[in-house]
Amino acid sequence: MRFGRILRTTVMLIAAALVFSACTGHAPAPLPATSQATPTQGGSVTVAEPGVFSSFNPTSATGASALNDRIAYATHAGFNYVDNNLALVRNEAFGTYKMVSENPLVIKYTVNDGVQWSDGAPVDANDLLLAWAAASGYYDDATVDKDFKVTAGTRYFTPSTTAAALGKTALPEIGDDGRSLTLTYTHPNADWETAFGSRIDVPAHIVAVRSGLKDAGALSALLLKIPAGNPAKPVPANAELRRVADFWNTGFDTKAMPDPSLALSNGPYVIKTITAGKSLELTRNPDYKWGPAAHLDTIAVTSIANAGGRISALADGTADLIDVPANTDDLALLAGMKGAGVKFQVGRGPGFEQVALNFKGVFANPALRQAFLKTVPRQDIVNELVKPLDPGAATLNSLLLVPSQSAYNEAAGNNGSAKYAAPDLEGARSLLAGATPTVRLLYNKDDDERAAAFALIAASARQAGFKIVDEGVGATTWRAKLQAGTYDAALFGLTSAGAGTATIEPVFKTGGAANTNNYSNALADQLMDELLVTPDRAKRDALKVQIDKLLWDSFYGLPLYQDLTLTATGAKVSGLVPSPVSVGPWWNVWDWKSGK
């Protein structure tokens, strides 16, 4: 049975994994070394990855890819990172940040003395200012059409992420002899701690020189003198800023090893070589002292697109570490390789499966929504689809949180989810009162697990009196149908809200960008507005608990189970801890060890 995720709603992919709070795997301990190998300082590990390296700037639109991001994580540092529990860890060896004021929200970031790029240049406020300029959209005065094409004015930087958070900041201030940057938000921002500074990828002094400026100081002077853009009053593009942005946008893209100045590191590893389209090699950065110390001397990365090919590479020893979509076939293959010293772990990620109801059409009637939800065999779905991979799997009982988060138990105990632990067909029939409503159930029929979940739900609902229409469509078209809202019920994945707020409003607020099922609740809207401007985590958790209950009280839908991840290592590797963040097992690359 295939357990891979195929597609998710567009908006949930916007949220960075950094905004999620604790969500651990079933077996959170590091993958151990076997008796065949003893970990020592140094050594090498080969990682098989599905992608191909293409840019030293993974935050640009053209450089954004999973592999580019993972390599940047190993070669760059910042003010914080996310651990395997999805908890935010401050890296005070790199620098510090603090809230100077809550109203207005003012945050000061200070880089420690001695933090430097691999060419010896300091990492300082110039780098922070450039990172802010690229991510904030501060200088843009562009008007765009529905396809995001510029129809008037200028868009300078083209980052891969939305400017929603940093777009609410004023022009920063540089201080502390050029080591600090202070951001003032023009609006409150609940996600301020993850909005900026987690990793500094692009060296300002290189961008400055490559775009015709004297040095990083000249670049900062330019950025600090240009006024904010106003789409209502566009002005001719600033030629100097245009050159800076153009180089930031594409100047770090490459298929082979570029000029060394474009491959600078400020993290535990440095890229030594690249074989275009095939592989690259990382070596330990000997000067790195501003974060967790790396154990390995080298990390080789080889590109193998197919998951089966990566498993074969692990089997024949040409790869030491892989992560693949969790499915029973690959799990069986890896289990059969234990004699060769292969270790693997199934973990639980931040994503989860759900069935959601459309509040227009047949389910405009809340009694019919409640009746349908009473028929959903959640435990049967978990038993058939998830327990073969994760014997400890259980049904999920929150639409916003996952079990390892601090507020999950409160939410699950407060939202009425216990009423849906098992199907209540008699209760459903009572609510239907002899009616036999027709329900169009949408799902991606190319996803085996969703097809199996559909079959279980449809069979149960029919017993209560519902007429179920199979609206399964292929992987290439189901998302469009989901976004069009032409269904009564749908099976699809979401990502837990975690410690952040960015993923909640688009899905659940009235008129939200990803609110495909027409859910609307005035009180929930009010609480979501409050959530977006509440910086205190405990208060945010309390608001999420309230919103979660409103969703259940409205018969929004039902969460089913968390998604799974599958990570494996060869005999000589230890220290790896799987993680559901976007960089996956790379999150603690500094702890990887190799037995000799």
C-alpha positions as CSV (number, residue, x, y, z in Angstrom):
1,M,0.0,0.0,0.0
2,R,1.3,3.4,-0.9
3,F,1.3,6.0,1.9
4,G,2.9,8.9,0.1
5,R,1.4,12.4,0.1
6,I,0.4,13.5,-3.3
7,L,-1.0,17.0,-3.1
8,R,-2.2,19.4,-0.5
9,T,-4.1,22.7,-0.5
10,T,-2.0,25.5,-1.9
11,V,-2.1,27.7,1.1
12,M,-0.8,25.1,3.6
13,L,2.4,24.9,1.6
14,I,3.0,28.6,2.3
15,A,3.6,28.1,6.0
16,A,7.2,27.6,6.9
17,A,7.9,24.6,9.0
18,L,9.5,26.9,11.6
19,V,6.1,28.0,12.8
20,F,5.2,24.6,14.0
21,S,5.6,23.6,17.7
22,A,6.3,20.2,19.1
23,C,5.3,17.2,17.0
24,T,7.5,14.2,17.5
25,G,8.0,10.9,15.7
26,H,6.9,7.5,17.1
27,A,10.5,6.6,17.9
28,P,12.3,9.9,18.6
29,A,15.6,8.4,19.7
30,P,18.6,8.8,17.4
31,L,19.3,6.1,14.9
32,P,22.1,4.2,16.7
33,A,25.3,2.8,15.4
34,T,25.4,-0.9,15.1
35,S,27.9,-3.2,16.8
36,Q,29.7,-3.3,13.5
37,A,30.9,0.3,13.8
38,T,31.9,2.7,16.6
39,P,31.2,6.4,16.0
40,T,34.3,8.6,16.1
41,Q,35.2,12.2,15.3
42,G,35.6,12.8,11.6
43,G,34.7,10.4,8.8
44,S,32.2,10.8,6.0
45,V,28.6,10.0,5.1
46,T,26.9,9.8,1.7
47,V,23.3,11.0,1.5
48,A,21.0,10.1,-1.4
49,E,18.6,12.9,-2.2
50,P,15.8,13.1,-4.9
51,G,16.7,16.6,-6.1
52,V,19.5,18.3,-7.9
53,F,21.4,21.2,-6.5
54,S,20.9,24.4,-8.4
55,S,21.4,27.6,-6.3
56,F,23.3,29.0,-3.4
57,N,20.2,31.2,-2.7
58,P,17.3,29.0,-1.8
59,T,15.2,31.9,-0.6
60,S,14.9,33.3,-4.2
61,A,12.0,32.2,-6.4
62,T,14.4,30.5,-8.9
63,G,16.5,28.9,-6.2
64,A,13.8,27.5,-4.0
65,S,14.0,23.7,-3.8
66,A,14.1,21.1,-1.1
67,L,17.7,20.1,-1.8
68,N,18.9,23.7,-2.1
69,D,17.3,24.4,1.3
70,R,18.9,21.4,2.9
71,I,22.3,22.2,1.6
72,A,21.9,25.9,2.8
73,Y,20.9,24.6,6.2
74,A,24.2,22.7,6.5
75,T,26.2,25.6,5.2
76,H,24.6,28.6,6.9
77,A,23.6,29.6,10.4
78,G,21.3,32.1,12.1
79,F,19.6,33.2,15.3
80,N,17.5,30.0,15.8
81,Y,16.7,26.6,14.4
82,V,14.0,24.0,14.9
83,D,14.7,20.7,16.6
84,N,13.2,17.3,16.1
85,N,10.2,18.2,18.4
86,L,9.6,21.3,16.2
87,A,10.5,23.5,19.1
88,L,12.4,26.7,18.3
89,V,15.9,26.6,19.7
90,R,17.8,29.9,20.0
91,N,21.4,29.8,18.7
92,E,23.0,32.4,21.0
93,A,26.4,31.5,19.9
94,F,25.5,33.2,16.6
95,G,23.7,36.1,18.1
96,T,20.8,37.3,20.2
97,Y,17.4,38.8,19.6
98,K,15.0,40.4,22.0
99,M,11.6,42.2,22.1
100,V,12.4,45.8,22.9
101,S,8.7,46.8,22.8
102,E,5.4,45.0,22.4
103,N,3.4,48.0,21.3
104,P,4.7,48.9,18.8
105,L,6.4,45.6,18.3
106,V,10.1,46.2,18.2
107,I,12.7,43.4,17.8
108,K,16.5,43.9,18.0
109,Y,18.8,41.3,16.4
110,T,22.5,41.4,17.3
111,V,25.2,39.3,15.6
112,N,28.1,38.2,17.9
113,D,31.6,39.3,17.3
114,G,33.6,36.7,15.4
115,V,30.8,35.3,13.3
116,Q,32.1,35.4,9.7
117,W,31.7,34.2,6.2
118,S,34.1,31.5,4.9
119,D,36.2,34.2,3.2
120,G,36.8,35.9,6.5
121,A,34.3,38.8,6.0
122,P,32.1,39.4,9.1
123,V,28.4,38.5,9.2
124,D,26.8,41.7,10.4
125,A,23.9,44.1,10.1
126,N,24.6,44.6,6.4
127,D,23.7,40.9,5.8
128,L,20.6,41.3,8.0
129,L,19.5,44.4,6.2
130,L,19.8,42.8,2.8
131,A,17.9,39.7,4.0
132,W,15.1,42.0,5.3
133,A,15.1,44.0,2.0
134,A,14.7,40.9,-0.1
135,A,11.9,39.4,2.1
136,S,9.9,42.4,3.0
137,G,8.9,43.9,-0.4
138,Y,9.4,47.3,1.2
139,Y,10.6,49.0,-2.0
140,D,8.1,47.5,-4.4
141,D,5.4,49.8,-6.0
142,A,4.2,47.1,-8.4
143,T,0.6,46.4,-9.3
144,V,0.0,42.8,-10.3
145,D,-2.8,41.0,-12.0
146,K,-4.5,37.8,-11.0
147,D,-1.6,35.8,-12.4
148,F,0.9,37.9,-10.3
149,K,2.3,39.6,-13.4
150,V,3.4,43.2,-12.9
151,T,1.2,45.6,-14.8
152,A,2.6,48.8,-13.4
153,G,5.4,49.9,-11.2
154,T,8.4,47.8,-10.1
155,R,8.9,44.6,-8.2
156,Y,12.5,44.3,-7.2
157,F,13.3,41.2,-5.2
158,T,11.5,38.0,-6.0
159,P,11.7,35.8,-2.8
160,S,10.1,32.4,-2.7
161,T,8.0,33.2,0.3
162,T,5.2,35.7,1.0
163,A,6.1,39.1,2.4
164,A,3.1,39.0,4.8
165,A,5.1,39.2,8.0
166,L,8.1,41.4,7.2
167,G,5.8,43.5,4.9
168,K,4.5,45.0,8.1
169,T,7.9,46.5,9.2
170,A,9.3,49.9,8.8
171,L,12.8,50.7,7.5
172,P,15.2,49.0,10.0
173,E,17.8,50.7,12.1
174,I,21.5,49.6,12.2
175,G,23.4,49.9,15.5
176,D,26.1,48.5,17.8
177,D,28.9,49.4,15.3
178,G,27.2,47.6,12.5
179,R,26.3,44.4,14.3
180,S,22.7,44.9,15.1
181,L,19.5,45.5,13.2
182,T,16.2,46.7,14.8
183,L,12.9,46.0,13.2
184,T,9.7,47.9,14.1
185,Y,6.5,46.4,13.1
186,T,3.7,48.7,11.9
187,H,1.2,46.1,13.0
188,P,1.3,43.4,15.7
189,N,2.7,40.1,14.5
190,A,2.2,36.8,16.5
191,D,4.8,35.1,14.4
192,W,7.6,37.6,14.8
193,E,10.1,35.1,16.3
194,T,10.1,33.0,13.1
195,A,9.6,35.8,10.6
196,F,13.2,36.8,10.3
197,G,16.8,35.7,11.1
198,S,16.5,32.0,11.3
199,R,19.3,31.6,8.7
200,I,21.5,34.2,6.9
201,D,22.1,32.7,3.4
202,V,23.3,35.6,1.2
203,P,26.5,37.6,1.8
204,A,25.8,41.3,1.4
205,H,29.4,42.1,0.5
206,I,29.3,39.8,-2.5
207,V,26.0,41.1,-3.7
208,A,27.3,44.7,-3.3
209,V,30.4,44.1,-5.4
210,R,28.7,42.0,-8.0
211,S,26.0,44.7,-8.5
212,G,28.6,47.5,-8.9
213,L,28.7,49.0,-5.4
214,K,31.9,49.5,-3.4
215,D,31.1,47.2,-0.5
216,A,28.5,46.0,1.9
217,G,28.4,49.4,3.7
218,A,27.6,51.1,0.4
219,L,24.8,48.6,-0.2
220,S,23.3,49.4,3.2
221,A,23.5,53.1,2.6
222,L,21.6,52.6,-0.6
223,L,18.9,50.5,1.1
224,L,18.5,53.0,3.9
225,K,18.0,56.0,1.7
226,I,15.4,54.6,-0.7
227,P,11.8,55.3,0.4
228,A,9.1,52.7,0.7
229,G,7.3,51.8,-2.5
230,N,3.6,52.9,-3.0
231,P,1.7,51.0,-5.7
232,A,-0.8,53.9,-5.8
233,K,2.1,56.2,-6.8
234,P,4.7,54.2,-8.7
235,V,8.0,55.9,-9.6
236,P,10.7,55.0,-12.1
237,A,12.8,52.0,-10.9
238,N,15.9,52.8,-9.0
239,A,18.7,51.6,-11.3
240,E,21.1,50.7,-8.4
241,L,18.5,48.8,-6.5
242,R,17.4,47.1,-9.7
243,R,21.0,45.8,-10.2
244,V,21.2,44.6,-6.6
245,A,17.9,42.8,-6.7
246,D,18.6,41.2,-10.1
247,F,21.8,39.7,-8.7
248,W,20.1,38.6,-5.5
249,N,17.3,37.0,-7.6
250,T,19.4,34.9,-10.0
251,G,23.1,35.6,-9.4
252,F,23.6,32.6,-7.1
253,D,21.9,30.1,-9.4
254,T,24.4,27.5,-10.8
255,K,24.6,23.9,-12.0
256,A,28.3,23.6,-11.3
257,M,30.9,24.9,-8.9
258,P,30.9,28.7,-9.3
259,D,33.4,31.3,-8.5
260,P,34.2,30.7,-4.8
261,S,32.8,34.0,-3.8
262,L,29.3,32.8,-4.7
263,A,29.7,29.6,-2.6
264,L,30.4,31.3,0.8
265,S,29.3,29.6,4.0
266,N,28.7,30.9,7.5
267,G,27.7,27.5,8.9
268,P,29.1,24.1,9.9
269,Y,29.9,23.0,6.4
270,V,31.2,24.4,3.1
271,I,30.5,23.2,-0.4
272,K,33.8,21.9,-1.9
273,T,32.7,20.5,-5.2
274,I,29.7,20.1,-7.4
275,T,29.2,17.7,-10.3
276,A,26.3,19.2,-12.3
277,G,23.1,17.2,-12.0
278,K,24.7,14.4,-10.1
279,S,26.4,15.1,-6.8
280,L,28.2,17.6,-4.5
281,E,30.5,17.3,-1.5
282,L,30.5,19.3,1.7
283,T,33.5,19.7,4.0
284,R,33.6,20.8,7.6
285,N,34.1,24.6,8.0
286,P,37.2,24.8,10.2
287,D,36.3,28.3,11.4
288,Y,32.8,27.6,12.5
289,K,32.4,28.2,16.3
290,W,29.0,30.0,16.5
291,G,26.7,27.0,16.7
292,P,26.7,23.2,17.3
293,A,30.0,21.7,16.3
294,A,30.0,19.3,13.4
295,H,31.4,15.7,13.7
296,L,31.8,14.6,10.1
297,D,34.7,15.7,7.9
298,T,32.8,15.3,4.7
299,I,29.2,14.8,3.5
300,A,28.7,13.5,0.0
301,V,25.3,14.2,-1.6
302,T,24.2,12.1,-4.6
303,S,21.0,12.8,-6.6
304,I,18.7,9.7,-7.1
305,A,15.2,10.8,-8.0
306,N,13.4,7.5,-7.4
307,A,12.7,6.3,-3.9
308,G,13.4,2.7,-4.9
309,G,16.7,3.8,-6.3
310,R,17.6,5.5,-3.0
311,I,16.7,2.3,-1.1
312,S,18.9,0.3,-3.5
313,A,21.8,2.7,-2.9
314,L,21.4,2.1,0.8
315,A,21.4,-1.6,0.3
316,D,24.6,-1.7,-1.8
317,G,26.4,0.8,0.4
318,T,26.6,3.6,-2.1
319,A,24.4,5.7,0.2
320,D,24.4,5.8,4.0
321,L,21.3,7.9,4.7
322,I,18.0,8.3,2.9
323,D,14.4,9.5,3.6
324,V,11.5,8.3,1.5
325,P,7.7,8.6,1.6
326,A,6.3,6.2,4.2
327,N,4.7,3.2,2.6
328,T,4.4,-0.5,3.6
329,D,6.3,-1.8,0.6
330,D,9.4,0.3,1.3
331,L,9.1,-0.4,5.0
332,A,9.2,-4.2,4.2
333,L,12.2,-3.7,2.0
334,L,14.1,-1.8,4.8
335,A,13.0,-4.3,7.4
336,G,14.6,-7.1,5.2
337,M,17.9,-5.1,5.3
338,K,18.3,-5.1,9.0
339,G,20.9,-8.0,8.8
340,A,23.1,-5.6,6.8
341,G,23.0,-3.1,9.7
342,V,20.3,-0.9,8.2
343,K,18.3,1.1,10.7
344,F,15.0,2.9,10.0
345,Q,12.5,5.0,11.8
346,V,8.8,5.9,11.1
347,G,8.0,9.3,12.4
348,R,4.9,11.5,12.6
349,G,5.0,14.7,10.7
350,P,3.1,18.0,11.0
351,G,0.6,17.1,8.3
352,F,-2.6,15.3,8.8
353,E,-5.5,13.8,6.9
354,Q,-9.1,15.0,7.3
355,V,-12.6,14.9,5.8
356,A,-14.1,18.4,5.5
357,L,-17.7,19.3,4.7
358,N,-18.9,22.0,2.3
359,F,-21.2,24.4,4.0
360,K,-23.1,25.1,0.8
361,G,-25.4,22.5,-0.9
362,V,-26.6,19.5,1.1
363,F,-24.5,20.3,4.1
364,A,-25.8,23.8,4.6
365,N,-28.1,21.9,7.0
366,P,-26.1,21.4,10.3
367,A,-28.1,18.4,11.2
368,L,-27.0,16.6,8.0
369,R,-23.4,17.6,8.7
370,Q,-23.6,16.1,12.2
371,A,-25.3,13.0,10.9
372,F,-22.6,12.4,8.2
373,L,-19.8,12.9,10.7
374,K,-21.4,10.3,13.0
375,T,-20.8,7.7,10.3
376,V,-17.1,8.3,9.7
377,P,-15.1,5.1,10.9
378,R,-12.0,7.0,12.0
379,Q,-10.6,4.1,14.0
380,D,-11.1,1.6,11.2
381,I,-9.2,4.1,8.8
382,V,-6.3,4.3,11.3
383,N,-6.2,0.5,11.8
384,E,-6.1,-0.2,8.1
385,L,-4.0,2.6,6.7
386,V,-1.6,3.7,9.5
387,K,-1.1,1.0,12.1
388,P,0.7,-1.3,9.6
389,L,3.4,1.4,9.5
390,D,3.1,2.8,13.0
391,P,1.6,0.4,15.6
392,G,1.2,3.3,18.1
393,A,-0.9,5.4,15.7
394,A,-4.2,6.8,17.0
395,T,-7.0,9.0,15.6
396,L,-6.3,12.7,15.7
397,N,-8.7,14.7,17.8
398,S,-8.0,18.3,16.8
399,L,-8.3,20.3,13.6
400,L,-5.5,22.7,14.6
401,L,-3.1,20.8,16.9
402,V,-1.2,17.5,17.1
403,P,-0.8,15.3,20.2
404,S,2.8,16.3,21.2
405,Q,1.8,20.0,21.3
406,S,1.2,21.4,24.8
407,A,-2.4,22.5,24.1
408,Y,-3.5,19.4,22.3
409,N,-4.9,17.5,25.3
410,E,-6.8,20.6,26.4
411,A,-8.2,21.0,22.9
412,A,-9.1,17.4,22.5
413,G,-10.8,17.2,25.9
414,N,-12.8,20.4,25.3
415,N,-13.9,20.1,21.6
416,G,-16.3,17.2,21.8
417,S,-14.2,14.9,19.7
418,A,-14.9,12.0,22.0
419,K,-18.4,11.8,20.5
420,Y,-16.7,10.7,17.2
421,A,-14.4,8.1,18.5
422,A,-16.5,5.4,16.8
423,P,-19.4,5.5,14.3
424,D,-22.9,6.2,15.7
425,L,-25.1,4.9,12.9
426,E,-28.3,4.9,15.0
427,G,-27.6,8.5,16.0
428,A,-27.0,9.4,12.3
429,R,-30.3,7.7,11.3
430,S,-32.2,9.6,14.0
431,L,-30.9,12.9,12.6
432,L,-31.7,11.9,9.0
433,A,-35.3,11.1,10.1
434,G,-35.8,8.9,7.0
435,A,-34.1,11.3,4.5
436,T,-31.5,9.9,2.1
437,P,-29.3,12.8,1.2
438,T,-26.9,12.5,-1.8
439,V,-23.3,13.4,-0.9
440,R,-20.5,14.0,-3.5
441,L,-17.3,12.8,-1.9
442,L,-14.2,14.2,-3.5
443,Y,-10.7,12.7,-3.2
444,N,-7.5,12.0,-5.2
445,K,-8.1,8.6,-6.6
446,D,-4.4,8.2,-7.5
447,D,-3.6,8.3,-3.8
448,D,-4.1,4.7,-2.6
449,E,-4.7,5.6,1.1
450,R,-7.3,8.3,0.2
451,A,-9.0,5.8,-2.1
452,A,-9.1,3.3,0.8
453,A,-10.4,5.9,3.2
454,F,-13.1,6.8,0.7
455,A,-14.2,3.2,0.5
456,L,-14.5,2.9,4.3
457,I,-16.3,6.2,4.7
458,A,-18.7,5.5,1.8
459,A,-19.6,2.0,3.1
460,S,-20.4,3.3,6.6
461,A,-22.4,6.4,5.4
462,R,-24.5,4.3,3.1
463,Q,-25.5,2.1,6.1
464,A,-27.0,5.2,7.7
465,G,-29.0,6.2,4.6
466,F,-26.7,8.6,2.7
467,K,-26.3,8.1,-1.0
468,I,-22.6,8.5,-1.7
469,V,-21.4,9.7,-5.2
470,D,-17.8,8.7,-5.9
471,E,-16.2,12.0,-7.0
472,G,-12.6,10.7,-7.1
473,V,-10.5,12.3,-9.8
474,G,-6.8,12.0,-10.8
475,A,-3.9,13.7,-9.2
476,T,-3.6,16.3,-12.0
477,T,-7.2,17.6,-11.6
478,W,-8.4,17.0,-8.0
479,R,-6.8,20.1,-6.5
480,A,-8.6,22.4,-9.0
481,K,-11.9,20.7,-8.2
482,L,-11.2,21.1,-4.5
483,Q,-10.5,24.8,-4.9
484,A,-13.6,25.2,-7.0
485,G,-15.7,23.9,-4.1
486,T,-17.7,21.5,-6.3
487,Y,-18.1,18.8,-3.7
488,D,-20.1,18.1,-0.6
489,A,-17.3,16.3,1.4
490,A,-13.6,16.0,0.6
491,L,-10.6,14.1,1.8
492,F,-7.4,16.1,1.8
493,G,-4.4,17.0,3.9
494,L,-3.7,20.0,6.1
495,T,-0.7,21.0,8.1
496,S,-1.1,21.6,11.9
497,A,-1.1,25.2,13.0
498,G,1.7,24.5,15.6
499,A,3.1,27.5,17.4
500,G,2.4,29.8,14.5
501,T,-0.7,31.4,13.1
502,A,-0.1,31.7,9.3
503,T,-1.8,28.5,8.3
504,I,-5.1,29.1,10.2
505,E,-6.8,32.2,8.8
506,P,-6.6,31.3,5.1
507,V,-8.3,27.9,5.7
508,F,-10.9,28.7,8.4
509,K,-11.7,32.4,8.2
510,T,-14.7,33.7,6.2
511,G,-13.5,34.3,2.6
512,G,-10.0,32.8,3.4
513,A,-7.8,32.1,0.4
514,A,-8.0,28.4,1.0
515,N,-11.4,28.2,2.5
516,T,-12.7,25.9,-0.2
517,N,-15.7,24.6,1.9
518,N,-17.3,28.0,2.7
519,Y,-17.0,27.7,6.4
520,S,-18.0,31.0,8.2
521,N,-18.3,31.8,11.9
522,A,-18.2,35.3,13.1
523,L,-16.8,34.4,16.6
524,A,-14.1,32.2,15.0
525,D,-13.2,35.1,12.7
526,Q,-12.9,37.4,15.7
527,L,-10.7,35.0,17.5
528,M,-8.5,34.5,14.4
529,D,-8.1,38.2,14.1
530,E,-6.9,38.3,17.8
531,L,-4.7,35.3,17.2
532,L,-2.7,37.1,14.5
533,V,-1.7,39.9,16.8
534,T,-1.1,38.0,20.0
535,P,2.7,37.5,20.5
536,D,2.3,35.5,23.8
537,R,2.4,31.8,23.1
538,A,0.2,30.7,26.0
539,K,-2.5,33.2,25.0
540,R,-2.2,31.9,21.4
541,D,-2.7,28.3,22.6
542,A,-5.8,29.4,24.5
543,L,-7.2,31.0,21.4
544,K,-6.5,27.9,19.3
545,V,-8.3,25.8,21.8
546,Q,-11.4,28.1,21.5
547,I,-11.2,28.1,17.7
548,D,-10.9,24.4,17.6
549,K,-14.0,23.9,19.6
550,L,-16.0,26.2,17.4
551,L,-14.9,24.1,14.4
552,W,-16.2,20.9,16.0
553,D,-19.4,22.6,17.3
554,S,-20.1,23.7,13.7
555,F,-19.5,20.1,12.4
556,Y,-16.7,21.4,10.2
557,G,-15.3,18.0,9.5
558,L,-13.2,15.4,11.2
559,P,-9.4,15.0,11.5
560,L,-8.3,11.4,10.8
561,Y,-4.6,10.8,11.5
562,Q,-1.1,12.3,11.2
563,D,1.1,11.7,8.2
564,L,4.2,9.6,8.6
565,T,7.9,9.9,7.5
566,L,10.4,7.2,6.9
567,T,14.2,7.7,7.4
568,A,16.9,5.0,7.1
569,T,20.7,4.8,7.6
570,G,23.4,2.3,6.9
571,A,25.5,0.5,9.4
572,K,28.2,3.1,10.0
573,V,25.9,6.1,10.6
574,S,24.6,7.3,14.0
575,G,23.4,10.5,15.6
576,L,20.6,11.1,13.1
577,V,17.2,12.0,14.5
578,P,14.2,12.2,12.0
579,S,12.2,15.4,12.0
580,P,9.1,16.6,10.2
581,V,10.6,20.0,9.3
582,S,11.2,20.8,5.7
583,V,14.9,20.0,6.0
584,G,14.0,16.6,7.4
585,P,16.9,14.6,8.8
586,W,19.3,17.4,8.1
587,W,18.0,19.4,11.1
588,N,20.8,18.1,13.3
589,V,23.4,17.5,10.6
590,W,26.1,18.6,13.0
591,D,25.3,15.5,15.2
592,W,25.8,13.0,12.4
593,K,28.6,10.5,13.1
594,S,30.4,7.9,11.1
595,G,31.9,4.7,12.5
596,K,35.3,3.7,11.2
